[in-house]
Amino acid sequence: MNMKYGRLFRGDVEYAPDSLEEKDGTVVSNPSAATYLAAGWKRVVDEPPAPEAGCTVCPSGWDEGAEAITRIYKQVRGEPQPSKSRVFSKLKLVAALKAADKWVLVKTWIEERGYWDYYLAAQNFREDNEMFAEALSAVKRYAGMSDDEAEVILKGCIWEED
């Protein structure tokens, strides 16, 4: 997956593959920027702004322009900026997703992406892990969940050491 190029699909970015098939059937591995752009992929711009005093910066959507898809961020007042990424209990997440009737959706997504072995090997999930962020974004998109609805589930699944 090439995270520099993508296209907007159901309100989120679908990232470009690492190789592209051209009209004549040839496969181009590690395509150039021009090849991605000619195939209809757009440049992905994800540059979070510096947080204002007393705010946390949170992603809130995407803006699609003629040549690029740009991540939109919001400044959220009153919430302390986390000092480190949260860690979520795998067991608590599965239970919460089952309770929200979202587990089958998540499990299907994990299997379709070929992440099942990673899921089985994981003990917990870190918020700053690229695969976890991708999964969270996909689940919110497919389930039609808002950031706030997802956060309610996540807050109940934080892993704490005894």
N, C-alpha and C positions, 0 to 999 in steps of 0.2 A: 504494500500500500504506500502510495506517495502522498504525504500530508501537505505538500506544497501546492497541489492542484486538486480541484474538486468541483462538484456541482451541487446546487441546492435541491434537496429531495425531502418533501414533507417537513419543511421548516428547519432542517439540519443539513450539514454538509456530508455528502457521500464522497469519500476521498478516492482519488484516481488510483488505478492499479499500477503495479510496477512495470508492466508491459502492456502495449497496445496492439491490437490487430488492425492492420490497415485494410482498405477496401479490396485490395488484391489478395488478401489472405495472409500476407506476410506478418510476422510478429516482430515488433520492435521492442527489444529489452532496454530498460533505462532510457526512455524517450527524452528528447530535449524539450526545453520549454516551448519552442515553436511547434513541436509535434503535439504536445498536450493541447496547446491553444487551438491548433488547426482541427483537432478531434473534438472540440467543443468543451473542453475542461477549462476552468477559470482558475486564476491564481487565488490562493487562500491567504488572507491577511488576518492574523490573530495576534494583536499587540495590545495587551492590557495597559490601560493608563495607570499612572501612579495614583494611589488612593488619596483622597482629600482627608484633612484632619478629622478624625473620629468616624471614618467610613471604611467599609470593606468594598473592594471591587469584585463584582460578580458578573459572569457572562449572562446576557439576557436575550440573545438571538443573533441573527445574521442579516446582513444587508447585501443584496445582490446588485452589482453594477454591471456595466457593459464588459469589463475586463477582469473584475475581481469580485470575490465574495469576502466580505469583511465582518469579523466578529464584533458585535455590539456589546458594550459593557455598561453596567449601571453602578452608581455609587450608592451604597446602602448605609444609611446613618444609624447610629445607635448599636450596631453589632461590633463587638471587638474583633479586630483582625486576628485570625488564628496565628499562634506562634509557630505551629507546625501542623502538618497534615494529619487529619483524623484517621484512625484505623477502625475498620468496621468488622464486627464478628460475622463470619460466614454463616454460622448457625442462626444467629439472630436475623440476618438479612433474608435467608431462605424462609424462615418462619413468618417474617413480616410480609414478604412478597406473596406467600401462600395466603395469608390472611387478607391481603389486598386483591387476591385473585389475579396476580401478575406473574406467578412463578412459571407457569407453562410458557408464557411469552418469553421470559428471560432464558429459560432452559433451551428453548428452540433457537433463540438468537445465539447462545453460546455454542450450540452444536453446529449451526450454519456457518459460523465464523471459524470453526475448527479450534476453538478454545477449550474444549472439554477437558483435555489433559491438564491444562493450566488450572482450570477450575478445581479439578480433583486434587491437584497438588497444593493448592493454596490453603493456608491456615486461616488467614484474615485478608482483608482488602484495604490497601492504602488509598486514600483519596487522591493523591498525586500520581498514582500509577496510571500509565497511558492506557492500558487495557481496561482498567476500571472506569476511567473517564469516558472512554469510547462506549463501554457497556451502559453506563448511566445515561449518556446522551441518547443512545439508541432506544433504551427502555422508555425514557420520557417521551420520545418522538412517537414510537409505535403505540404506546399506551395512552397517548394524549394527556400526559401528566404535566402539570406546571412545575416550575422550580420549587414553589412552596410545597406542593403535594409530595414531591420527591424528598424534600428536606425533612418533612414530618417523619417519613419512613427511616431516613438515614439517622436522624437524631436518636431514634429508639434502638439503633443497632451499633452504637459506638462500643468498641471493645475496651474493657478496662482490666488492667492486671490486678490481681488480688494482692 
